[in-house]
């Protein structure tokens, strides 16, 4: 049966409402996963996720093909959230100023992503999308170090500069930060100071 324009218009709000409710539920599920990670629950069950999102387990799989799809969505959301922070770093000023800016940026960034990174570490690396996003971030952070310390690296010979880049990349990685914070139990400020001190020894 053909519907009149008026009848079609009358149906649109309900259709839009279903779409909005679906999007709201999907967002709630992803946010529930973030919240569980913050609570230290790195391998939550679907029941825990559903309870946190105030929905049903069935609803999770109505919105996500499988758990890997849900985790990929979470990584995509986090990528968007950290983009302004990642892009906030500038390579201006003295070495002391550039180090201070790097310390502030990495401290905020790594503290923000820490819960999700810990959770992802408990999962098998079978998602190409998740692996790619993590690798892309690592590559971007490495490129930032090249810009941040371009002046110092430019005065060294090729081999010394190359060695320094590898050391810097290791020092300012999430893995190093995580060890300082969670294995050596340093505060955010102490971890940052330690990395800055090590950087001054590594630079040519």
PyMOL commands that place a pseudoatom at each C-alpha (Angstrom):
pseudoatom trace, name=CA, resn=UNK, resi=1, chain=A, elem=C, hetatm=0, pos=[0.000, 0.000, 0.000]
pseudoatom trace, name=CA, resn=UNK, resi=2, chain=A, elem=C, hetatm=0, pos=[1.291, 3.439, -0.959]
pseudoatom trace, name=CA, resn=UNK, resi=3, chain=A, elem=C, hetatm=0, pos=[1.425, 6.001, 1.848]
pseudoatom trace, name=CA, resn=UNK, resi=4, chain=A, elem=C, hetatm=0, pos=[0.636, 9.656, 1.373]
pseudoatom trace, name=CA, resn=UNK, resi=5, chain=A, elem=C, hetatm=0, pos=[3.365, 12.245, 2.103]
pseudoatom trace, name=CA, resn=UNK, resi=6, chain=A, elem=C, hetatm=0, pos=[1.521, 13.154, 5.298]
pseudoatom trace, name=CA, resn=UNK, resi=7, chain=A, elem=C, hetatm=0, pos=[1.459, 9.548, 6.420]
pseudoatom trace, name=CA, resn=UNK, resi=8, chain=A, elem=C, hetatm=0, pos=[5.144, 9.146, 5.632]
pseudoatom trace, name=CA, resn=UNK, resi=9, chain=A, elem=C, hetatm=0, pos=[5.956, 12.301, 7.556]
pseudoatom trace, name=CA, resn=UNK, resi=10, chain=A, elem=C, hetatm=0, pos=[3.981, 11.026, 10.509]
pseudoatom trace, name=CA, resn=UNK, resi=11, chain=A, elem=C, hetatm=0, pos=[6.090, 7.859, 10.562]
pseudoatom trace, name=CA, resn=UNK, resi=12, chain=A, elem=C, hetatm=0, pos=[9.441, 9.655, 10.349]
pseudoatom trace, name=CA, resn=UNK, resi=13, chain=A, elem=C, hetatm=0, pos=[9.638, 10.799, 13.984]
pseudoatom trace, name=CA, resn=UNK, resi=14, chain=A, elem=C, hetatm=0, pos=[9.149, 7.258, 15.282]
pseudoatom trace, name=CA, resn=UNK, resi=15, chain=A, elem=C, hetatm=0, pos=[11.746, 5.938, 12.867]
pseudoatom trace, name=CA, resn=UNK, resi=16, chain=A, elem=C, hetatm=0, pos=[14.186, 8.643, 13.893]
pseudoatom trace, name=CA, resn=UNK, resi=17, chain=A, elem=C, hetatm=0, pos=[13.381, 7.871, 17.517]
pseudoatom trace, name=CA, resn=UNK, resi=18, chain=A, elem=C, hetatm=0, pos=[14.326, 4.225, 17.050]
pseudoatom trace, name=CA, resn=UNK, resi=19, chain=A, elem=C, hetatm=0, pos=[17.568, 5.221, 15.364]
pseudoatom trace, name=CA, resn=UNK, resi=20, chain=A, elem=C, hetatm=0, pos=[18.401, 7.656, 18.162]
pseudoatom trace, name=CA, resn=UNK, resi=21, chain=A, elem=C, hetatm=0, pos=[17.573, 5.096, 20.837]
pseudoatom trace, name=CA, resn=UNK, resi=22, chain=A, elem=C, hetatm=0, pos=[19.763, 2.555, 19.068]
pseudoatom trace, name=CA, resn=UNK, resi=23, chain=A, elem=C, hetatm=0, pos=[22.664, 4.989, 18.861]
pseudoatom trace, name=CA, resn=UNK, resi=24, chain=A, elem=C, hetatm=0, pos=[22.179, 5.921, 22.516]
pseudoatom trace, name=CA, resn=UNK, resi=25, chain=A, elem=C, hetatm=0, pos=[22.267, 2.274, 23.567]
pseudoatom trace, name=CA, resn=UNK, resi=26, chain=A, elem=C, hetatm=0, pos=[25.359, 1.582, 21.472]
pseudoatom trace, name=CA, resn=UNK, resi=27, chain=A, elem=C, hetatm=0, pos=[27.115, 4.568, 23.046]
pseudoatom trace, name=CA, resn=UNK, resi=28, chain=A, elem=C, hetatm=0, pos=[26.068, 3.444, 26.530]
pseudoatom trace, name=CA, resn=UNK, resi=29, chain=A, elem=C, hetatm=0, pos=[27.590, 0.012, 25.926]
pseudoatom trace, name=CA, resn=UNK, resi=30, chain=A, elem=C, hetatm=0, pos=[30.924, 1.485, 24.832]
pseudoatom trace, name=CA, resn=UNK, resi=31, chain=A, elem=C, hetatm=0, pos=[30.926, 3.908, 27.786]
pseudoatom trace, name=CA, resn=UNK, resi=32, chain=A, elem=C, hetatm=0, pos=[30.149, 1.002, 30.116]
pseudoatom trace, name=CA, resn=UNK, resi=33, chain=A, elem=C, hetatm=0, pos=[33.258, -0.752, 28.872]
pseudoatom trace, name=CA, resn=UNK, resi=34, chain=A, elem=C, hetatm=0, pos=[35.346, 2.370, 29.524]
pseudoatom trace, name=CA, resn=UNK, resi=35, chain=A, elem=C, hetatm=0, pos=[33.939, 2.626, 33.050]
pseudoatom trace, name=CA, resn=UNK, resi=36, chain=A, elem=C, hetatm=0, pos=[34.637, -1.026, 33.861]
pseudoatom trace, name=CA, resn=UNK, resi=37, chain=A, elem=C, hetatm=0, pos=[38.233, -0.595, 32.714]
pseudoatom trace, name=CA, resn=UNK, resi=38, chain=A, elem=C, hetatm=0, pos=[38.591, 2.430, 35.009]
pseudoatom trace, name=CA, resn=UNK, resi=39, chain=A, elem=C, hetatm=0, pos=[37.370, 0.224, 37.865]
pseudoatom trace, name=CA, resn=UNK, resi=40, chain=A, elem=C, hetatm=0, pos=[40.167, -2.234, 37.097]
pseudoatom trace, name=CA, resn=UNK, resi=41, chain=A, elem=C, hetatm=0, pos=[37.869, -4.820, 35.511]
pseudoatom trace, name=CA, resn=UNK, resi=42, chain=A, elem=C, hetatm=0, pos=[39.921, -5.566, 32.396]
pseudoatom trace, name=CA, resn=UNK, resi=43, chain=A, elem=C, hetatm=0, pos=[38.133, -8.712, 31.237]
pseudoatom trace, name=CA, resn=UNK, resi=44, chain=A, elem=C, hetatm=0, pos=[34.466, -7.930, 31.916]
pseudoatom trace, name=CA, resn=UNK, resi=45, chain=A, elem=C, hetatm=0, pos=[31.752, -10.415, 31.081]
pseudoatom trace, name=CA, resn=UNK, resi=46, chain=A, elem=C, hetatm=0, pos=[28.871, -9.487, 28.820]
pseudoatom trace, name=CA, resn=UNK, resi=47, chain=A, elem=C, hetatm=0, pos=[26.666, -9.542, 31.915]
pseudoatom trace, name=CA, resn=UNK, resi=48, chain=A, elem=C, hetatm=0, pos=[28.873, -6.976, 33.655]
pseudoatom trace, name=CA, resn=UNK, resi=49, chain=A, elem=C, hetatm=0, pos=[28.887, -4.767, 30.553]
pseudoatom trace, name=CA, resn=UNK, resi=50, chain=A, elem=C, hetatm=0, pos=[25.112, -5.015, 30.217]
pseudoatom trace, name=CA, resn=UNK, resi=51, chain=A, elem=C, hetatm=0, pos=[24.561, -4.159, 33.893]
pseudoatom trace, name=CA, resn=UNK, resi=52, chain=A, elem=C, hetatm=0, pos=[26.898, -1.183, 33.693]
pseudoatom trace, name=CA, resn=UNK, resi=53, chain=A, elem=C, hetatm=0, pos=[25.153, 0.043, 30.525]
pseudoatom trace, name=CA, resn=UNK, resi=54, chain=A, elem=C, hetatm=0, pos=[21.727, -0.645, 32.057]
pseudoatom trace, name=CA, resn=UNK, resi=55, chain=A, elem=C, hetatm=0, pos=[20.735, -2.810, 29.132]
pseudoatom trace, name=CA, resn=UNK, resi=56, chain=A, elem=C, hetatm=0, pos=[20.549, -6.519, 28.337]
pseudoatom trace, name=CA, resn=UNK, resi=57, chain=A, elem=C, hetatm=0, pos=[23.171, -8.969, 27.116]
pseudoatom trace, name=CA, resn=UNK, resi=58, chain=A, elem=C, hetatm=0, pos=[20.956, -9.558, 24.101]
pseudoatom trace, name=CA, resn=UNK, resi=59, chain=A, elem=C, hetatm=0, pos=[21.079, -5.841, 23.326]
pseudoatom trace, name=CA, resn=UNK, resi=60, chain=A, elem=C, hetatm=0, pos=[24.894, -5.936, 23.199]
pseudoatom trace, name=CA, resn=UNK, resi=61, chain=A, elem=C, hetatm=0, pos=[24.834, -8.447, 20.390]
pseudoatom trace, name=CA, resn=UNK, resi=62, chain=A, elem=C, hetatm=0, pos=[22.053, -6.600, 18.613]
pseudoatom trace, name=CA, resn=UNK, resi=63, chain=A, elem=C, hetatm=0, pos=[24.391, -3.629, 18.288]
pseudoatom trace, name=CA, resn=UNK, resi=64, chain=A, elem=C, hetatm=0, pos=[27.735, -5.404, 17.940]
pseudoatom trace, name=CA, resn=UNK, resi=65, chain=A, elem=C, hetatm=0, pos=[28.537, -8.417, 15.802]
pseudoatom trace, name=CA, resn=UNK, resi=66, chain=A, elem=C, hetatm=0, pos=[30.856, -9.819, 18.462]
pseudoatom trace, name=CA, resn=UNK, resi=67, chain=A, elem=C, hetatm=0, pos=[33.073, -8.666, 21.328]
pseudoatom trace, name=CA, resn=UNK, resi=68, chain=A, elem=C, hetatm=0, pos=[35.914, -7.832, 18.980]
pseudoatom trace, name=CA, resn=UNK, resi=69, chain=A, elem=C, hetatm=0, pos=[33.635, -5.401, 17.153]
pseudoatom trace, name=CA, resn=UNK, resi=70, chain=A, elem=C, hetatm=0, pos=[32.742, -3.784, 20.475]
pseudoatom trace, name=CA, resn=UNK, resi=71, chain=A, elem=C, hetatm=0, pos=[36.412, -3.386, 21.412]
pseudoatom trace, name=CA, resn=UNK, resi=72, chain=A, elem=C, hetatm=0, pos=[37.197, -1.968, 17.974]
pseudoatom trace, name=CA, resn=UNK, resi=73, chain=A, elem=C, hetatm=0, pos=[34.435, 0.601, 18.496]
pseudoatom trace, name=CA, resn=UNK, resi=74, chain=A, elem=C, hetatm=0, pos=[35.920, 1.496, 21.864]
pseudoatom trace, name=CA, resn=UNK, resi=75, chain=A, elem=C, hetatm=0, pos=[39.367, 2.035, 20.352]
pseudoatom trace, name=CA, resn=UNK, resi=76, chain=A, elem=C, hetatm=0, pos=[37.846, 4.203, 17.616]
pseudoatom trace, name=CA, resn=UNK, resi=77, chain=A, elem=C, hetatm=0, pos=[36.075, 6.357, 20.210]
pseudoatom trace, name=CA, resn=UNK, resi=78, chain=A, elem=C, hetatm=0, pos=[39.243, 6.716, 22.257]
pseudoatom trace, name=CA, resn=UNK, resi=79, chain=A, elem=C, hetatm=0, pos=[41.238, 7.648, 19.160]
pseudoatom trace, name=CA, resn=UNK, resi=80, chain=A, elem=C, hetatm=0, pos=[38.884, 10.569, 18.558]
pseudoatom trace, name=CA, resn=UNK, resi=81, chain=A, elem=C, hetatm=0, pos=[39.024, 11.645, 22.205]
pseudoatom trace, name=CA, resn=UNK, resi=82, chain=A, elem=C, hetatm=0, pos=[42.800, 11.738, 22.456]
pseudoatom trace, name=CA, resn=UNK, resi=83, chain=A, elem=C, hetatm=0, pos=[43.348, 13.391, 19.061]
pseudoatom trace, name=CA, resn=UNK, resi=84, chain=A, elem=C, hetatm=0, pos=[43.345, 16.977, 20.432]
pseudoatom trace, name=CA, resn=UNK, resi=85, chain=A, elem=C, hetatm=0, pos=[45.843, 16.011, 23.132]
pseudoatom trace, name=CA, resn=UNK, resi=86, chain=A, elem=C, hetatm=0, pos=[48.108, 14.171, 20.705]
pseudoatom trace, name=CA, resn=UNK, resi=87, chain=A, elem=C, hetatm=0, pos=[48.041, 17.139, 18.342]
pseudoatom trace, name=CA, resn=UNK, resi=88, chain=A, elem=C, hetatm=0, pos=[48.645, 19.718, 21.062]
pseudoatom trace, name=CA, resn=UNK, resi=89, chain=A, elem=C, hetatm=0, pos=[52.424, 19.266, 21.166]
pseudoatom trace, name=CA, resn=UNK, resi=90, chain=A, elem=C, hetatm=0, pos=[54.578, 21.992, 19.617]
pseudoatom trace, name=CA, resn=UNK, resi=91, chain=A, elem=C, hetatm=0, pos=[58.304, 21.932, 18.961]
pseudoatom trace, name=CA, resn=UNK, resi=92, chain=A, elem=C, hetatm=0, pos=[59.025, 25.535, 19.940]
pseudoatom trace, name=CA, resn=UNK, resi=93, chain=A, elem=C, hetatm=0, pos=[61.275, 27.089, 22.554]
pseudoatom trace, name=CA, resn=UNK, resi=94, chain=A, elem=C, hetatm=0, pos=[64.356, 25.989, 24.433]
pseudoatom trace, name=CA, resn=UNK, resi=95, chain=A, elem=C, hetatm=0, pos=[65.189, 22.377, 25.189]
pseudoatom trace, name=CA, resn=UNK, resi=96, chain=A, elem=C, hetatm=0, pos=[63.894, 22.889, 28.727]
pseudoatom trace, name=CA, resn=UNK, resi=97, chain=A, elem=C, hetatm=0, pos=[60.584, 24.233, 27.411]
pseudoatom trace, name=CA, resn=UNK, resi=98, chain=A, elem=C, hetatm=0, pos=[60.201, 21.454, 24.850]
pseudoatom trace, name=CA, resn=UNK, resi=99, chain=A, elem=C, hetatm=0, pos=[60.931, 18.819, 27.484]
pseudoatom trace, name=CA, resn=UNK, resi=100, chain=A, elem=C, hetatm=0, pos=[58.384, 20.330, 29.869]
pseudoatom trace, name=CA, resn=UNK, resi=101, chain=A, elem=C, hetatm=0, pos=[55.727, 20.356, 27.151]
pseudoatom trace, name=CA, resn=UNK, resi=102, chain=A, elem=C, hetatm=0, pos=[56.480, 16.764, 26.189]
pseudoatom trace, name=CA, resn=UNK, resi=103, chain=A, elem=C, hetatm=0, pos=[56.345, 15.695, 29.825]
pseudoatom trace, name=CA, resn=UNK, resi=104, chain=A, elem=C, hetatm=0, pos=[52.931, 17.312, 30.286]
pseudoatom trace, name=CA, resn=UNK, resi=105, chain=A, elem=C, hetatm=0, pos=[51.505, 15.903, 27.072]
pseudoatom trace, name=CA, resn=UNK, resi=106, chain=A, elem=C, hetatm=0, pos=[52.681, 12.330, 27.561]
pseudoatom trace, name=CA, resn=UNK, resi=107, chain=A, elem=C, hetatm=0, pos=[51.648, 12.304, 31.195]
pseudoatom trace, name=CA, resn=UNK, resi=108, chain=A, elem=C, hetatm=0, pos=[48.087, 13.343, 30.379]
pseudoatom trace, name=CA, resn=UNK, resi=109, chain=A, elem=C, hetatm=0, pos=[47.896, 11.078, 27.336]
pseudoatom trace, name=CA, resn=UNK, resi=110, chain=A, elem=C, hetatm=0, pos=[49.212, 7.915, 28.963]
pseudoatom trace, name=CA, resn=UNK, resi=111, chain=A, elem=C, hetatm=0, pos=[47.117, 8.375, 32.092]
pseudoatom trace, name=CA, resn=UNK, resi=112, chain=A, elem=C, hetatm=0, pos=[44.043, 8.762, 29.881]
pseudoatom trace, name=CA, resn=UNK, resi=113, chain=A, elem=C, hetatm=0, pos=[44.647, 5.643, 27.786]
pseudoatom trace, name=CA, resn=UNK, resi=114, chain=A, elem=C, hetatm=0, pos=[46.050, 3.459, 30.566]
pseudoatom trace, name=CA, resn=UNK, resi=115, chain=A, elem=C, hetatm=0, pos=[42.829, 1.621, 31.552]
pseudoatom trace, name=CA, resn=UNK, resi=116, chain=A, elem=C, hetatm=0, pos=[41.987, 0.669, 27.967]
pseudoatom trace, name=CA, resn=UNK, resi=117, chain=A, elem=C, hetatm=0, pos=[45.589, -0.300, 27.169]
pseudoatom trace, name=CA, resn=UNK, resi=118, chain=A, elem=C, hetatm=0, pos=[45.684, -2.603, 30.178]
pseudoatom trace, name=CA, resn=UNK, resi=119, chain=A, elem=C, hetatm=0, pos=[42.417, -4.183, 29.086]
pseudoatom trace, name=CA, resn=UNK, resi=120, chain=A, elem=C, hetatm=0, pos=[43.552, -4.634, 25.481]
pseudoatom trace, name=CA, resn=UNK, resi=121, chain=A, elem=C, hetatm=0, pos=[46.735, -6.298, 26.728]
pseudoatom trace, name=CA, resn=UNK, resi=122, chain=A, elem=C, hetatm=0, pos=[44.599, -9.110, 28.190]
pseudoatom trace, name=CA, resn=UNK, resi=123, chain=A, elem=C, hetatm=0, pos=[43.046, -9.884, 24.803]
pseudoatom trace, name=CA, resn=UNK, resi=124, chain=A, elem=C, hetatm=0, pos=[44.559, -11.877, 21.938]
pseudoatom trace, name=CA, resn=UNK, resi=125, chain=A, elem=C, hetatm=0, pos=[45.887, -9.643, 19.161]
pseudoatom trace, name=CA, resn=UNK, resi=126, chain=A, elem=C, hetatm=0, pos=[43.480, -10.855, 16.486]
pseudoatom trace, name=CA, resn=UNK, resi=127, chain=A, elem=C, hetatm=0, pos=[41.920, -7.571, 15.444]
pseudoatom trace, name=CA, resn=UNK, resi=128, chain=A, elem=C, hetatm=0, pos=[43.641, -5.909, 12.527]
pseudoatom trace, name=CA, resn=UNK, resi=129, chain=A, elem=C, hetatm=0, pos=[41.777, -2.651, 13.199]
pseudoatom trace, name=CA, resn=UNK, resi=130, chain=A, elem=C, hetatm=0, pos=[42.829, -2.446, 16.848]
pseudoatom trace, name=CA, resn=UNK, resi=131, chain=A, elem=C, hetatm=0, pos=[46.422, -3.379, 16.012]
pseudoatom trace, name=CA, resn=UNK, resi=132, chain=A, elem=C, hetatm=0, pos=[46.526, -0.765, 13.248]
pseudoatom trace, name=CA, resn=UNK, resi=133, chain=A, elem=C, hetatm=0, pos=[45.175, 2.011, 15.484]
pseudoatom trace, name=CA, resn=UNK, resi=134, chain=A, elem=C, hetatm=0, pos=[47.727, 1.244, 18.203]
pseudoatom trace, name=CA, resn=UNK, resi=135, chain=A, elem=C, hetatm=0, pos=[50.555, 1.099, 15.670]
pseudoatom trace, name=CA, resn=UNK, resi=136, chain=A, elem=C, hetatm=0, pos=[49.422, 4.356, 14.060]
pseudoatom trace, name=CA, resn=UNK, resi=137, chain=A, elem=C, hetatm=0, pos=[49.471, 6.110, 17.441]
pseudoatom trace, name=CA, resn=UNK, resi=138, chain=A, elem=C, hetatm=0, pos=[52.933, 4.751, 18.234]
pseudoatom trace, name=CA, resn=UNK, resi=139, chain=A, elem=C, hetatm=0, pos=[54.223, 5.973, 14.876]
pseudoatom trace, name=CA, resn=UNK, resi=140, chain=A, elem=C, hetatm=0, pos=[52.721, 9.426, 15.401]
pseudoatom trace, name=CA, resn=UNK, resi=141, chain=A, elem=C, hetatm=0, pos=[54.245, 9.729, 18.869]
pseudoatom trace, name=CA, resn=UNK, resi=142, chain=A, elem=C, hetatm=0, pos=[57.637, 8.674, 17.496]
pseudoatom trace, name=CA, resn=UNK, resi=143, chain=A, elem=C, hetatm=0, pos=[57.442, 11.311, 14.758]
pseudoatom trace, name=CA, resn=UNK, resi=144, chain=A, elem=C, hetatm=0, pos=[56.701, 13.908, 17.423]
pseudoatom trace, name=CA, resn=UNK, resi=145, chain=A, elem=C, hetatm=0, pos=[59.977, 13.067, 19.158]
pseudoatom trace, name=CA, resn=UNK, resi=146, chain=A, elem=C, hetatm=0, pos=[61.863, 13.644, 15.911]
pseudoatom trace, name=CA, resn=UNK, resi=147, chain=A, elem=C, hetatm=0, pos=[60.346, 17.120, 15.709]
pseudoatom trace, name=CA, resn=UNK, resi=148, chain=A, elem=C, hetatm=0, pos=[60.655, 17.869, 19.401]
pseudoatom trace, name=CA, resn=UNK, resi=149, chain=A, elem=C, hetatm=0, pos=[64.400, 17.171, 19.445]
pseudoatom trace, name=CA, resn=UNK, resi=150, chain=A, elem=C, hetatm=0, pos=[65.280, 17.987, 15.835]
pseudoatom trace, name=CA, resn=UNK, resi=151, chain=A, elem=C, hetatm=0, pos=[67.819, 20.637, 16.866]
pseudoatom trace, name=CA, resn=UNK, resi=152, chain=A, elem=C, hetatm=0, pos=[69.724, 18.258, 19.148]
pseudoatom trace, name=CA, resn=UNK, resi=153, chain=A, elem=C, hetatm=0, pos=[69.602, 15.318, 16.751]
pseudoatom trace, name=CA, resn=UNK, resi=154, chain=A, elem=C, hetatm=0, pos=[70.806, 17.415, 13.813]
pseudoatom trace, name=CA, resn=UNK, resi=155, chain=A, elem=C, hetatm=0, pos=[74.223, 18.082, 15.363]
pseudoatom trace, name=CA, resn=UNK, resi=156, chain=A, elem=C, hetatm=0, pos=[75.030, 14.392, 15.860]
pseudoatom trace, name=CA, resn=UNK, resi=157, chain=A, elem=C, hetatm=0, pos=[76.517, 12.004, 13.350]
pseudoatom trace, name=CA, resn=UNK, resi=158, chain=A, elem=C, hetatm=0, pos=[74.092, 9.688, 11.601]
pseudoatom trace, name=CA, resn=UNK, resi=159, chain=A, elem=C, hetatm=0, pos=[74.638, 6.658, 13.829]
pseudoatom trace, name=CA, resn=UNK, resi=160, chain=A, elem=C, hetatm=0, pos=[74.492, 8.617, 17.090]
pseudoatom trace, name=CA, resn=UNK, resi=161, chain=A, elem=C, hetatm=0, pos=[71.302, 10.340, 15.986]
pseudoatom trace, name=CA, resn=UNK, resi=162, chain=A, elem=C, hetatm=0, pos=[69.735, 7.025, 14.984]
pseudoatom trace, name=CA, resn=UNK, resi=163, chain=A, elem=C, hetatm=0, pos=[70.645, 5.447, 18.334]
pseudoatom trace, name=CA, resn=UNK, resi=164, chain=A, elem=C, hetatm=0, pos=[69.268, 8.451, 20.206]
pseudoatom trace, name=CA, resn=UNK, resi=165, chain=A, elem=C, hetatm=0, pos=[65.951, 8.240, 18.372]
pseudoatom trace, name=CA, resn=UNK, resi=166, chain=A, elem=C, hetatm=0, pos=[65.527, 4.599, 19.392]
pseudoatom trace, name=CA, resn=UNK, resi=167, chain=A, elem=C, hetatm=0, pos=[66.305, 5.410, 23.029]
pseudoatom trace, name=CA, resn=UNK, resi=168, chain=A, elem=C, hetatm=0, pos=[63.933, 8.373, 23.005]
pseudoatom trace, name=CA, resn=UNK, resi=169, chain=A, elem=C, hetatm=0, pos=[61.177, 6.297, 21.440]
pseudoatom trace, name=CA, resn=UNK, resi=170, chain=A, elem=C, hetatm=0, pos=[61.622, 3.696, 24.184]
pseudoatom trace, name=CA, resn=UNK, resi=171, chain=A, elem=C, hetatm=0, pos=[61.763, 6.249, 26.995]
pseudoatom trace, name=CA, resn=UNK, resi=172, chain=A, elem=C, hetatm=0, pos=[58.631, 8.114, 25.950]
pseudoatom trace, name=CA, resn=UNK, resi=173, chain=A, elem=C, hetatm=0, pos=[56.546, 5.029, 25.108]
pseudoatom trace, name=CA, resn=UNK, resi=174, chain=A, elem=C, hetatm=0, pos=[53.426, 3.960, 26.967]
pseudoatom trace, name=CA, resn=UNK, resi=175, chain=A, elem=C, hetatm=0, pos=[55.249, 0.830, 28.114]
pseudoatom trace, name=CA, resn=UNK, resi=176, chain=A, elem=C, hetatm=0, pos=[57.955, 2.851, 29.878]
pseudoatom trace, name=CA, resn=UNK, resi=177, chain=A, elem=C, hetatm=0, pos=[55.382, 5.143, 31.456]
pseudoatom trace, name=CA, resn=UNK, resi=178, chain=A, elem=C, hetatm=0, pos=[53.322, 2.178, 32.618]
pseudoatom trace, name=CA, resn=UNK, resi=179, chain=A, elem=C, hetatm=0, pos=[56.328, 0.556, 34.253]
pseudoatom trace, name=CA, resn=UNK, resi=180, chain=A, elem=C, hetatm=0, pos=[57.296, 3.726, 36.095]
pseudoatom trace, name=CA, resn=UNK, resi=181, chain=A, elem=C, hetatm=0, pos=[53.738, 4.271, 37.303]
pseudoatom trace, name=CA, resn=UNK, resi=182, chain=A, elem=C, hetatm=0, pos=[52.542, 0.766, 38.087]
pseudoatom trace, name=CA, resn=UNK, resi=183, chain=A, elem=C, hetatm=0, pos=[55.671, -1.290, 38.784]
pseudoatom trace, name=CA, resn=UNK, resi=184, chain=A, elem=C, hetatm=0, pos=[57.999, 1.317, 40.244]
pseudoatom trace, name=CA, resn=UNK, resi=185, chain=A, elem=C, hetatm=0, pos=[55.047, 3.174, 41.806]
pseudoatom trace, name=CA, resn=UNK, resi=186, chain=A, elem=C, hetatm=0, pos=[56.171, 6.679, 40.875]
pseudoatom trace, name=CA, resn=UNK, resi=187, chain=A, elem=C, hetatm=0, pos=[53.718, 9.553, 40.844]
pseudoatom trace, name=CA, resn=UNK, resi=188, chain=A, elem=C, hetatm=0, pos=[52.847, 11.269, 37.572]
pseudoatom trace, name=CA, resn=UNK, resi=189, chain=A, elem=C, hetatm=0, pos=[55.262, 14.075, 38.423]
pseudoatom trace, name=CA, resn=UNK, resi=190, chain=A, elem=C, hetatm=0, pos=[58.052, 11.695, 39.458]
pseudoatom trace, name=CA, resn=UNK, resi=191, chain=A, elem=C, hetatm=0, pos=[57.654, 9.582, 36.330]
pseudoatom trace, name=CA, resn=UNK, resi=192, chain=A, elem=C, hetatm=0, pos=[57.830, 12.677, 34.149]
pseudoatom trace, name=CA, resn=UNK, resi=193, chain=A, elem=C, hetatm=0, pos=[60.943, 13.981, 35.898]
pseudoatom trace, name=CA, resn=UNK, resi=194, chain=A, elem=C, hetatm=0, pos=[62.669, 10.623, 35.523]
pseudoatom trace, name=CA, resn=UNK, resi=195, chain=A, elem=C, hetatm=0, pos=[61.976, 10.535, 31.788]
pseudoatom trace, name=CA, resn=UNK, resi=196, chain=A, elem=C, hetatm=0, pos=[63.218, 14.101, 31.364]
pseudoatom trace, name=CA, resn=UNK, resi=197, chain=A, elem=C, hetatm=0, pos=[66.438, 13.310, 33.232]
pseudoatom trace, name=CA, resn=UNK, resi=198, chain=A, elem=C, hetatm=0, pos=[67.007, 10.200, 31.122]
pseudoatom trace, name=CA, resn=UNK, resi=199, chain=A, elem=C, hetatm=0, pos=[66.283, 12.190, 27.944]
pseudoatom trace, name=CA, resn=UNK, resi=200, chain=A, elem=C, hetatm=0, pos=[69.054, 14.680, 28.740]
pseudoatom trace, name=CA, resn=UNK, resi=201, chain=A, elem=C, hetatm=0, pos=[71.496, 11.782, 29.043]
pseudoatom trace, name=CA, resn=UNK, resi=202, chain=A, elem=C, hetatm=0, pos=[70.347, 10.211, 25.781]
pseudoatom trace, name=CA, resn=UNK, resi=203, chain=A, elem=C, hetatm=0, pos=[70.362, 13.306, 23.582]
pseudoatom trace, name=CA, resn=UNK, resi=204, chain=A, elem=C, hetatm=0, pos=[73.563, 13.879, 21.581]
for i in range(1, 204): cmd.bond("trace and resi %d" % i, "trace and resi %d" % (i + 1))
show_as sticks, trace
zoom trace
